[in-house]
C-alpha cells in the first residue's frame, strides 16, 4: 500500500499515513496532533524498483 504525506494547516504538523488508493480518495484524514480536518497533501519523491531486462 502506498504512503501519503500530509501537513496540517492549523498547527503545521507533518504526518504520513499508509492507506489504500480507494481509502485515499474517499476522505481526508484528521491531524494526529490537533484533530483538525484542514490538512493538505504534501507531494514528495518516490522510489520505484523495476526488473532488469536482459
Beta strands, then each sheet from edge to edge (+ up, - down):
strand 1: 3-8
strand 2: 14-18
strand 3: 39-42
sheet 1: 2+ 1- 3+
end
